[in-house]
Amino acid sequence: MKKLVSVIIALSCYTVSIAQCNEYAKTITVDELKENLFVLSSDAFEGRETSKAGQKKAAAWLEDYYVNQGLEAGKLNGVTQQSFLLRKRKLVSTHLNVGSMQFESSKDLFCLDADGLEGITTFSSISFLGYGIAEGMYNDYEGMDVKGGAVVVYDGEPVDKHKKSLFATGEDLLTDWSFDPAKKIEVAQQAGARAIFVIRTDYSTFLPRVKYWLESDRMELLEDVKDQKATGIPMVFISEETARKLFPALPTKSQLNKKKSKKKNRIVSREKASLNIEVQDEVVSSENVLAFIEGSDPLLKNEIVIVSAHYDHIGIVNGEINNGADDDGSGTVSAMEIAEAFITAKKEGHGAKRSVLVLHVSGEEKGLFGSDYYTRYPAFSLESTVCDLNIDMIGRVDEEHKSDDNYVYLIGSNRLSNELHEISEKVNADNYGIKLDYTYNAEDDPNQFYYRSDHYNFAKNNIPVIFYFSGVHEDYHRPGDDPEKIRYEKMCRIAQLIFCTAWEVANKPTRIQMNN
């Protein structure tokens, strides 16, 4: 009988909670989402690149929004900004001197990244070693002494007349030797080489494809830079023309594939050589914006439900502003509306029992830095954090759903808490009927989206998460990601679903249970 009474009470509480949830979910409207998104993703914010003026302007705009909602500015129990420092590094130039010959950045060679490897490196020799592969009986390094020197190798791997790798098995045409540069770096480093130069036979077309990355800044949390030591060796891409100046007798790839003796693949130059990699470092700041709605229950208010979204984007690329309306303007304005719904409920005497933190992070596009910093220095302890509901790109549709926008991908919902997953499913079934697609939740998902947005920094700290996502589209990280293309009705339904899920978690008599 006691068990039956408990079930009846629980169902009654759920019914009341759902009724209130539906009432306040209606305050999340298409018109307000649209109004806010057209502001946030306007050219005035210059693409909101981390540490740039547009990102800081967006942070101030978010703070003003919450002040207008009644939260006190600059207060942990209101709305505040959490600042963090980043080292910004730009690769300035790469120069190679061999004897009297000089080779320059872009024209002859380029380096994509050289973290910790900057400065001048001298070489006792430069050796051409075919493809630079060592696997099983095939070893381009066999009998060669490259200690203190540099090695020059072709990209890719040896193939037969059918263009199939000599190492491939099954139906695969090529192996990781063609796709994973780390394999060739590791072999060269183990052999004692101080740098590896990779010949790109498609240099003239490859260079424009990576131009953005060559000109982009690399960022790291400043505290991660301290005492950092280089563990690798520089990898420099060179053109075939540059390689032929170093080795006039350089064989072509076709010739390499036909030669039976690997010794004929090797050429050694003893000319004095040096590589100079120049970088420019700068310490910059960025900001998370924290909007806190304190819970109404004297005890449960000490537990925190987080709704997160990153408000930064990639800024100006090749002179064009990338406004990031979907990525992640859609998540940002949805989180704003969710916060407003919780604030309205509290003003009307129906505030959630647990506290709610709406966390707008920056630095996501640079490496999940804002959420990483927050979980290292949380405003509220991670032990008291119940879950994180993270919103990143819910305003468009992907190729799989062009004919039906009543869907959202859910990632991570059952990985740490089956109960969170069940709450999510029930709230949706009872109220919205959105198709919850778990395609990207599979642990063997090749896209690995579970690790690619801010929820992951909570998940790795054993905090249950749900990542709401609508998939990538043709304007992903491109100037065409504009507010005119957002499907606002779709976004509104998903935002309401997230609000009601957060509402249920925030009002449960007991904290959601972790998986065993």
C-alpha positions as CSV (number, residue, x, y, z in Angstrom):
1,M,0.0,0.0,0.0
2,K,2.8,2.4,0.9
3,K,4.4,1.7,-2.5
4,L,1.1,2.4,-4.3
5,V,0.7,5.7,-2.4
6,S,4.3,6.7,-3.3
7,V,3.5,6.0,-7.0
8,I,0.3,8.0,-6.9
9,I,2.1,11.0,-5.2
10,A,4.9,10.8,-7.7
11,L,2.4,10.8,-10.6
12,S,0.5,13.7,-9.1
13,C,3.7,15.7,-8.7
14,Y,4.7,14.9,-12.3
15,T,1.3,16.1,-13.6
16,V,1.6,19.4,-11.7
17,S,5.2,19.8,-12.9
18,I,4.3,19.1,-16.5
19,A,1.4,21.6,-16.4
20,Q,3.7,24.3,-15.0
21,C,6.4,23.3,-17.5
22,N,4.0,23.7,-20.4
23,E,2.9,27.1,-19.2
24,Y,6.4,28.6,-19.0
25,A,7.6,26.8,-22.1
26,K,5.1,28.9,-24.0
27,T,7.2,32.0,-23.1
28,I,9.8,30.6,-25.5
29,T,8.5,32.0,-28.8
30,V,9.6,32.1,-32.4
31,D,9.4,35.9,-32.5
32,E,11.8,36.4,-29.5
33,L,14.2,33.7,-30.8
34,K,14.3,35.4,-34.2
35,E,14.7,38.9,-32.8
36,N,17.6,37.9,-30.7
37,L,19.3,35.8,-33.3
38,F,19.1,38.6,-35.9
39,V,21.0,40.8,-33.5
40,L,23.6,38.2,-32.3
41,S,24.4,37.0,-35.8
42,S,24.6,40.4,-37.4
43,D,27.8,41.8,-38.9
44,A,28.1,44.2,-35.9
45,F,29.5,41.2,-33.9
46,E,32.1,40.4,-36.6
47,G,31.7,36.7,-36.4
48,R,32.3,36.6,-32.6
49,E,35.8,35.1,-32.8
50,T,37.3,34.2,-29.5
51,S,39.2,37.1,-27.9
52,K,38.3,39.5,-30.7
53,A,36.2,42.7,-30.2
54,G,33.1,41.0,-31.6
55,Q,33.2,38.2,-29.1
56,K,33.6,40.7,-26.2
57,K,30.7,42.8,-27.6
58,A,28.6,39.7,-27.6
59,A,29.5,38.9,-24.0
60,A,28.4,42.4,-23.0
61,W,25.2,42.1,-25.0
62,L,24.4,38.8,-23.2
63,E,25.0,40.3,-19.8
64,D,22.8,43.3,-20.6
65,Y,20.0,40.8,-21.7
66,Y,20.0,39.2,-18.3
67,V,20.2,42.5,-16.4
68,N,17.0,43.4,-18.3
69,Q,15.5,40.1,-17.1
70,G,16.1,41.2,-13.6
71,L,19.4,39.5,-12.7
72,E,22.0,41.6,-10.9
73,A,25.1,42.4,-12.9
74,G,28.5,41.3,-11.8
75,K,27.2,38.9,-9.2
76,L,27.6,35.1,-8.9
77,N,24.0,34.8,-7.9
78,G,23.0,37.1,-10.8
79,V,24.9,37.4,-14.1
80,T,28.6,37.7,-14.4
81,Q,31.5,37.1,-16.8
82,Q,34.2,34.6,-16.1
83,S,37.4,35.7,-17.8
84,F,40.2,33.3,-18.8
85,L,43.6,33.7,-20.5
86,L,44.8,32.1,-23.7
87,R,48.1,32.0,-25.5
88,K,47.5,32.9,-29.1
89,R,50.3,31.7,-31.4
90,K,50.7,32.6,-35.0
91,L,53.2,30.9,-37.3
92,V,55.0,33.8,-39.0
93,S,57.3,32.0,-41.4
94,T,59.3,28.9,-42.2
95,H,62.7,29.1,-43.9
96,L,65.1,26.4,-45.1
97,N,68.7,27.0,-46.0
98,V,70.7,24.2,-47.7
99,G,74.2,25.3,-48.7
100,S,73.7,28.4,-50.8
101,M,70.1,27.6,-51.5
102,Q,67.3,29.4,-49.6
103,F,63.7,28.2,-49.6
104,E,60.8,30.4,-48.4
105,S,57.3,30.0,-46.8
106,S,54.4,29.2,-49.1
107,K,56.4,29.5,-52.3
108,D,58.7,26.5,-51.6
109,L,57.5,25.0,-48.3
110,F,55.2,25.5,-45.3
111,C,54.6,24.2,-41.8
112,L,51.1,23.9,-40.5
113,D,52.0,23.8,-36.8
114,A,55.2,23.8,-34.8
115,D,54.2,24.2,-31.2
116,G,57.3,24.1,-29.1
117,L,59.4,23.5,-32.2
118,E,60.1,27.1,-33.1
119,G,63.6,28.5,-33.6
120,I,66.5,27.3,-35.6
121,T,67.3,23.6,-36.1
122,T,70.5,22.5,-37.8
123,F,71.0,19.2,-39.7
124,S,74.1,17.1,-40.1
125,S,72.6,15.7,-43.4
126,I,69.4,15.6,-45.4
127,S,68.3,12.1,-46.7
128,F,65.7,11.2,-49.2
129,L,64.1,8.0,-48.0
130,G,61.3,7.1,-50.5
131,Y,58.0,7.1,-48.7
132,G,59.5,7.2,-45.2
133,I,57.7,4.0,-44.2
134,A,58.8,1.2,-41.8
135,E,56.3,-1.7,-41.6
136,G,57.1,-5.4,-41.5
137,M,59.6,-6.3,-44.3
138,Y,59.3,-2.9,-45.9
139,N,61.7,-0.4,-44.2
140,D,62.9,2.7,-45.9
141,Y,65.1,3.4,-43.0
142,E,67.0,0.1,-43.0
143,G,70.7,0.6,-42.9
144,M,70.4,4.4,-42.9
145,D,71.9,6.7,-40.2
146,V,69.7,9.8,-40.0
147,K,70.6,10.8,-36.4
148,G,70.9,14.6,-36.2
149,G,69.7,15.0,-39.8
150,A,66.5,15.6,-41.7
151,V,64.6,13.2,-43.9
152,V,62.7,13.9,-47.0
153,V,59.9,11.6,-48.0
154,Y,56.9,11.4,-50.4
155,D,53.4,11.7,-49.1
156,G,51.3,8.5,-49.4
157,E,52.6,5.0,-49.8
158,P,53.7,2.6,-52.5
159,V,50.9,1.2,-54.7
160,D,50.5,-1.4,-57.3
161,K,49.3,-0.9,-60.9
162,H,45.7,-0.9,-59.6
163,K,46.5,2.0,-57.2
164,K,46.2,-0.3,-54.2
165,S,48.6,0.0,-51.3
166,L,51.2,-2.7,-50.8
167,F,50.0,-2.8,-47.2
168,A,46.2,-2.7,-47.7
169,T,44.1,-5.6,-46.7
170,G,40.5,-6.5,-47.8
171,E,38.8,-3.9,-50.0
172,D,40.7,-0.9,-48.7
173,L,42.9,0.8,-51.4
174,L,45.1,2.7,-49.0
175,T,46.2,2.5,-45.4
176,D,46.9,5.0,-42.6
177,W,50.3,5.7,-44.1
178,S,48.4,7.8,-46.6
179,F,46.2,9.6,-44.1
180,D,47.9,9.9,-40.8
181,P,51.0,12.1,-40.8
182,A,51.8,11.1,-37.2
183,K,53.0,7.7,-38.5
184,K,55.7,9.1,-40.6
185,I,56.7,11.6,-37.9
186,E,57.0,8.9,-35.3
187,V,59.2,6.7,-37.5
188,A,61.5,9.6,-38.4
189,Q,61.8,10.6,-34.8
190,Q,62.5,7.1,-33.6
191,A,65.3,6.9,-36.2
192,G,66.9,10.1,-34.7
193,A,65.8,12.6,-37.3
194,R,65.4,16.2,-36.3
195,A,62.8,17.1,-38.9
196,I,60.8,15.5,-41.7
197,F,60.0,17.1,-45.0
198,V,57.0,15.7,-46.9
199,I,56.8,16.1,-50.6
200,R,53.3,16.9,-51.7
201,T,52.9,16.1,-55.4
202,D,49.7,18.2,-55.3
203,Y,51.4,21.2,-53.6
204,S,49.9,23.8,-55.9
205,T,46.4,22.8,-55.0
206,F,47.0,21.6,-51.4
207,L,48.4,25.0,-50.3
208,P,45.3,27.0,-51.1
209,R,43.2,24.4,-49.3
210,V,45.1,24.9,-46.0
211,K,45.7,28.6,-46.4
212,Y,43.1,29.4,-43.7
213,W,44.9,27.2,-41.2
214,L,48.3,28.7,-42.1
215,E,47.0,32.2,-41.4
216,S,45.0,31.2,-38.3
217,D,46.0,31.7,-34.7
218,R,46.4,28.6,-32.5
219,M,45.2,29.0,-29.0
220,E,45.7,27.2,-25.7
221,L,44.7,27.9,-22.2
222,L,47.6,29.8,-20.8
223,E,48.1,27.5,-17.8
224,D,48.6,24.6,-20.2
225,V,51.5,26.4,-21.9
226,K,53.6,26.6,-18.7
227,D,56.6,24.2,-18.7
228,Q,55.4,22.8,-22.0
229,K,58.1,20.9,-23.8
230,A,58.2,19.8,-27.4
231,T,57.8,16.0,-27.8
232,G,57.8,15.8,-31.6
233,I,59.8,17.0,-34.6
234,P,58.8,19.6,-37.2
235,M,56.9,18.4,-40.2
236,V,57.3,20.6,-43.2
237,F,55.5,20.2,-46.5
238,I,57.5,20.9,-49.7
239,S,56.8,21.0,-53.4
240,E,58.2,18.5,-55.8
241,E,60.2,21.4,-57.4
242,T,61.8,22.1,-54.0
243,A,62.7,18.5,-53.5
244,R,64.3,18.3,-57.0
245,K,66.5,21.3,-56.1
246,L,67.7,19.3,-53.0
247,F,68.0,16.1,-54.9
248,P,68.4,16.5,-58.7
249,A,68.2,12.7,-59.1
250,L,64.9,12.5,-57.2
251,P,62.8,9.6,-58.5
252,T,59.1,10.0,-59.2
253,K,56.5,8.1,-57.3
254,S,55.9,5.9,-60.3
255,Q,59.6,5.1,-60.4
256,L,59.6,4.3,-56.7
257,N,56.7,1.9,-57.1
258,K,58.6,0.0,-59.8
259,K,62.0,-0.3,-58.1
260,K,62.7,-3.6,-56.5
261,S,65.6,-2.4,-54.3
262,K,64.8,0.2,-51.6
263,K,68.5,1.2,-51.7
264,K,67.8,2.9,-55.0
265,N,65.2,5.0,-53.2
266,R,67.8,6.7,-51.0
267,I,69.8,9.8,-51.6
268,V,72.0,11.6,-49.0
269,S,73.1,15.2,-49.0
270,R,75.8,16.3,-46.7
271,E,75.5,20.0,-47.3
272,K,75.1,22.3,-44.3
273,A,71.4,22.9,-43.7
274,S,69.1,24.7,-41.2
275,L,65.4,25.2,-40.7
276,N,64.1,28.4,-39.1
277,I,60.5,28.4,-37.8
278,E,59.3,31.8,-36.6
279,V,56.2,32.3,-34.4
280,Q,54.5,35.2,-32.8
281,D,52.9,34.8,-29.3
282,E,50.3,36.9,-27.6
283,V,48.4,36.5,-24.4
284,V,44.7,37.3,-24.8
285,S,41.5,37.0,-22.8
286,S,38.1,35.6,-23.4
287,E,34.9,35.4,-21.3
288,N,32.2,33.0,-20.3
289,V,28.8,34.5,-19.4
290,L,27.1,33.0,-16.4
291,A,23.4,33.6,-15.7
292,F,22.2,32.1,-12.4
293,I,18.6,31.5,-11.3
294,E,18.6,30.4,-7.7
295,G,16.4,27.5,-6.7
296,S,13.3,27.8,-4.4
297,D,13.9,24.8,-2.2
298,P,16.2,25.5,0.9
299,L,18.2,22.3,0.4
300,L,17.8,21.4,-3.3
301,K,18.9,24.9,-4.4
302,N,22.4,23.8,-3.6
303,E,22.3,21.5,-6.6
304,I,22.8,23.0,-10.0
305,V,21.3,22.1,-13.4
306,I,23.4,23.6,-16.3
307,V,22.1,24.6,-19.7
308,S,25.1,25.5,-21.9
309,A,25.8,26.9,-25.4
310,H,28.8,28.5,-26.9
311,Y,28.4,32.0,-28.3
312,D,31.7,32.3,-30.1
313,H,32.2,31.6,-33.8
314,I,35.1,31.7,-36.3
315,G,35.1,35.4,-37.1
316,I,36.3,36.9,-40.4
317,V,37.9,34.5,-42.9
318,N,39.4,35.7,-46.2
319,G,37.7,39.1,-45.6
320,E,34.2,37.6,-45.1
321,I,32.3,37.7,-41.9
322,N,31.1,34.3,-40.7
323,N,28.0,35.2,-38.6
324,G,27.4,31.7,-37.2
325,A,23.6,31.9,-37.0
326,D,23.2,28.2,-36.5
327,D,26.7,27.6,-35.1
328,D,26.0,28.4,-32.4
329,G,23.7,31.4,-32.5
330,S,20.8,29.0,-32.4
331,G,22.0,27.4,-29.2
332,T,22.8,30.8,-27.6
333,V,19.4,32.4,-28.1
334,S,17.6,29.2,-27.2
335,A,19.6,29.2,-23.9
336,M,18.6,32.8,-23.4
337,E,14.9,32.0,-23.8
338,I,15.2,29.0,-21.5
339,A,16.7,31.2,-18.9
340,E,13.9,33.7,-19.3
341,A,11.3,31.0,-18.8
342,F,13.0,30.0,-15.5
343,I,13.2,33.6,-14.4
344,T,9.5,34.2,-15.2
345,A,8.5,31.1,-13.3
346,K,10.5,32.4,-10.3
347,K,9.0,35.8,-10.5
348,E,5.5,34.3,-10.4
349,G,6.3,32.2,-7.3
350,H,6.8,28.9,-9.2
351,G,10.6,28.8,-9.3
352,A,12.4,25.5,-9.9
353,K,13.5,23.7,-6.7
354,R,17.1,23.3,-7.9
355,S,19.2,26.2,-9.1
356,V,19.7,26.7,-12.9
357,L,22.9,28.0,-14.4
358,V,22.7,29.1,-18.0
359,L,26.3,29.0,-19.1
360,H,27.3,30.8,-22.3
361,V,30.9,29.7,-23.1
362,S,33.4,31.0,-25.6
363,G,36.5,29.4,-27.1
364,E,34.5,26.3,-28.3
365,E,35.7,26.8,-31.9
366,K,39.3,27.0,-30.7
367,G,39.2,23.9,-28.6
368,L,36.4,23.8,-26.1
369,F,38.4,26.2,-24.0
370,G,35.5,28.1,-22.2
371,S,33.9,24.9,-20.9
372,D,37.3,23.4,-20.1
373,Y,38.1,26.5,-18.0
374,Y,34.7,26.4,-16.2
375,T,35.1,22.8,-15.2
376,R,38.5,23.5,-13.9
377,Y,37.3,26.6,-12.0
378,P,33.6,26.1,-11.6
379,A,31.5,28.9,-10.1
380,F,29.5,26.1,-8.4
381,S,31.2,22.8,-7.4
382,L,31.1,20.0,-9.9
383,E,29.9,17.7,-7.1
384,S,26.7,19.8,-6.8
385,T,26.2,19.9,-10.6
386,V,23.4,17.5,-11.5
387,C,23.7,17.6,-15.3
388,D,24.6,19.7,-18.4
389,L,22.1,20.1,-21.2
390,N,24.2,21.5,-24.1
391,I,22.8,23.1,-27.2
392,D,24.9,23.4,-30.3
393,M,23.3,23.9,-33.8
394,I,19.6,23.3,-33.6
395,G,18.4,25.8,-36.2
396,R,18.9,24.0,-39.6
397,V,18.5,20.5,-41.1
398,D,21.1,18.1,-42.5
399,E,21.0,16.1,-45.7
400,E,19.3,13.2,-44.0
401,H,16.3,15.3,-42.9
402,K,15.7,17.8,-45.7
403,S,12.1,16.6,-46.1
404,D,11.2,16.5,-42.3
405,D,12.5,19.0,-39.8
406,N,10.7,17.5,-36.8
407,Y,13.9,15.9,-35.3
408,V,16.9,16.5,-33.2
409,Y,20.0,14.4,-32.6
410,L,20.6,13.5,-28.9
411,I,24.1,12.6,-27.9
412,G,25.3,11.2,-24.6
413,S,21.8,11.1,-22.9
414,N,22.3,7.5,-21.6
415,R,26.0,7.2,-21.3
416,L,26.2,8.3,-17.6
417,S,22.6,8.3,-16.5
418,N,19.8,6.2,-17.9
419,E,17.4,8.1,-15.7
420,L,18.3,11.4,-17.5
421,H,17.6,9.6,-20.8
422,E,14.3,8.3,-19.6
423,I,13.2,11.8,-18.4
424,S,14.2,13.2,-21.7
425,E,12.2,10.5,-23.6
426,K,9.1,10.9,-21.4
427,V,9.0,14.7,-21.6
428,N,9.2,14.5,-25.3
429,A,6.6,11.8,-25.7
430,D,4.1,13.5,-23.4
431,N,4.5,17.0,-24.9
432,Y,6.4,17.4,-28.2
433,G,6.6,14.2,-30.3
434,I,9.9,15.3,-31.8
435,K,11.9,12.4,-33.4
436,L,14.9,11.9,-31.1
437,D,17.6,10.6,-33.3
438,Y,20.5,8.7,-31.6
439,T,22.6,8.0,-34.7
440,Y,25.5,10.1,-33.4
441,N,25.3,8.6,-29.9
442,A,26.8,5.4,-31.1
443,E,30.2,4.9,-29.5
444,D,31.7,3.8,-32.9
445,D,30.2,6.9,-34.7
446,P,33.0,8.0,-37.0
447,N,32.2,11.7,-36.5
448,Q,32.8,11.3,-32.7
449,F,30.5,14.3,-32.0
450,Y,30.3,13.2,-28.4
451,Y,33.8,14.7,-27.9
452,R,33.3,17.8,-30.0
453,S,31.1,20.2,-28.1
454,D,31.2,21.7,-24.6
455,H,29.1,19.0,-22.9
456,Y,32.2,16.7,-23.1
457,N,34.1,18.7,-20.5
458,F,31.3,17.9,-18.1
459,A,30.9,14.3,-19.1
460,K,34.6,13.7,-18.6
461,N,34.1,14.9,-15.0
462,N,31.3,12.3,-14.6
463,I,28.4,14.7,-14.9
464,P,25.5,13.4,-17.0
465,V,24.9,15.3,-20.2
466,I,22.6,15.6,-23.2
467,F,24.0,17.2,-26.4
468,Y,21.2,18.6,-28.7
469,F,22.3,18.9,-32.3
470,S,20.7,19.0,-35.7
471,G,23.7,18.0,-37.8
472,V,26.0,19.8,-40.2
473,H,24.8,21.5,-43.4
474,E,26.3,23.2,-46.5
475,D,26.9,26.5,-44.6
476,Y,28.8,24.9,-41.7
477,H,31.7,27.2,-40.9
478,R,31.0,29.3,-44.0
479,P,29.7,32.9,-44.6
480,G,26.3,31.6,-45.6
481,D,25.3,30.6,-42.0
482,D,22.9,33.5,-41.7
483,P,19.7,34.0,-39.6
484,E,17.5,34.1,-42.7
485,K,18.1,30.4,-43.2
486,I,17.1,29.3,-39.7
487,R,14.0,27.2,-39.3
488,Y,12.6,29.0,-36.3
489,E,9.5,26.8,-35.6
490,K,11.8,23.8,-35.4
491,M,14.3,25.6,-33.2
492,C,11.5,26.8,-30.9
493,R,10.1,23.3,-30.4
494,I,13.5,21.9,-29.5
495,A,14.2,24.8,-27.1
496,Q,10.8,24.1,-25.4
497,L,11.7,20.4,-25.1
498,I,15.1,21.3,-23.5
499,F,13.4,23.7,-21.1
500,C,10.9,21.1,-20.0
501,T,13.7,18.5,-19.6
502,A,15.7,20.9,-17.5
503,W,12.5,21.7,-15.5
504,E,11.8,18.1,-14.7
505,V,15.4,17.5,-13.6
506,A,15.4,20.7,-11.5
507,N,12.1,19.8,-9.8
508,K,12.6,16.1,-9.1
509,P,12.4,15.2,-5.4
510,T,15.6,13.2,-5.7
511,R,18.7,13.8,-7.8
512,I,18.9,11.9,-11.1
513,Q,20.8,8.6,-10.6
514,M,24.1,7.7,-12.2
515,N,24.6,4.4,-14.0
516,N,26.4,1.8,-12.0
